[in-house]
Amino acid sequence: MDIQEITNYLPHRYPFLLVDRVVEVDSGQRLVAIKNVTFNEPFFQGHFPQKPVMPGVLIIEALAQATGLLAMESEEVSGAAIYYLVGVDKARFKRPVVPGDQLRLEVSVTRQRRGIWSFSGKATVDGAVCASAEIMCTARDL
């Protein structure tokens, strides 16, 4: 998926769209996406000016957006529906993400029941794990 297709699925827009490209998708199973982290990101102005680091909460948000893409791509969802984050568990941060990094977002479905999707996700840079979490989301009408 390129950025045009991603914006067809996700309602997020700049500066909050945190997925640039989807490079792999196995419908209903797994998705791999890319976020190119640049020095121009607005959050780097204050986090931290002397040593820019991508906020951990935004790494989790990027993973959550990837889970939304996988869920929406995997099932028929009406155009009037949006996926909402309903839970984050076991979030762990292993290394900082800095300008110039290419964040690889890997998410896998662990369970889907009664409209609630559960995923495991990890974010890596050059093969090194930066963050991981268990994420839940659900679709609701707008």
Secondary structure by P-SEA (a helix, b strand, c coil): ccaaaaaacccccccccccccccccccccbbbbbbbcccccccccccccccccccaaaaaaaaaaaaaaaaaaaccccccbbbbbccccccccccccccccbbbbbbbbcccccccccbbbbbbccccccbbbbbbbbbbcc
